[in-house]
Amino acid sequence: MSEPENLTLLMLRRVDEKLDRVLERVNDLVTRVGHLEQSDAHNAVRLADIAVKMDRVEFRIDRIEKRLDLVES
């Protein structure tokens, strides 16, 4: 009876080792996804900043065009 118990323990240890490796990879993936989310948020902020600057440039160009009578009022 000792042999089946040892076999069961051996199999359980293998399963435990595999589970440890899976958990390690999942933790790595969680870290990587977190970095991607940070990068995405940073890019969104930069894009919003660019949009604000473009709006200001557009406003200034409109003013210049009106001042030089390049557009009909």
C-alpha positions in Angstrom: 0.0 0.0 0.0 3.0 2.2 0.4 3.6 2.4 -3.3 0.3 3.9 -4.4 0.6 6.6 -1.7 4.1 7.4 -3.0 2.8 7.6 -6.5 -0.1 9.8 -5.5 2.3 12.1 -3.6 4.7 12.2 -6.6 1.8 13.2 -8.9 0.6 15.8 -6.5 4.1 17.3 -6.2 4.3 17.4 -10.0 0.9 19.1 -10.2 2.1 21.6 -7.5 5.2 22.4 -9.4 3.3 23.0 -12.6 0.8 25.2 -10.8 3.7 27.2 -9.3 5.0 27.8 -12.8 1.6 28.8 -14.1 1.1 31.2 -11.2 4.6 32.7 -11.9 3.7 33.3 -15.5 0.3 34.8 -14.6 2.0 37.2 -12.2 4.4 38.2 -15.0 1.5 38.8 -17.4 -0.3 40.9 -14.8 2.8 43.0 -14.4 3.2 43.4 -18.2 -0.5 44.3 -18.6 -0.1 46.9 -15.9 2.8 48.5 -17.8 0.8 48.5 -21.0 -2.1 50.3 -19.1 0.3 52.9 -17.8 1.8 53.5 -21.2 -1.7 53.8 -22.7 -2.7 56.3 -20.1 0.4 58.3 -20.7 -0.2 58.3 -24.4 -3.8 59.5 -23.9 -2.6 62.4 -21.8 0.0 63.3 -24.5 -2.7 63.1 -27.2 -5.0 65.4 -25.2 -2.2 67.9 -24.8 -1.5 67.9 -28.6 -5.2 68.4 -29.3 -5.3 71.4 -27.0 -2.2 72.9 -28.7 -3.8 72.3 -32.2 -7.0 74.0 -31.0 -4.9 77.1 -30.0 -3.1 77.1 -33.3 -6.4 76.8 -35.2 -7.8 79.8 -33.2 -4.7 81.9 -33.9 -4.8 81.1 -37.7 -8.5 82.1 -37.8 -7.6 85.4 -36.1 -4.8 86.0 -38.6 -7.0 85.2 -41.6 -9.7 87.6 -40.4 -7.2 90.3 -39.7 -5.6 90.0 -43.2 -9.1 89.8 -44.8 -8.3 86.4 -46.2 -11.7 85.0 -45.4 -15.2 86.4 -45.8 -16.7 87.5 -42.5 
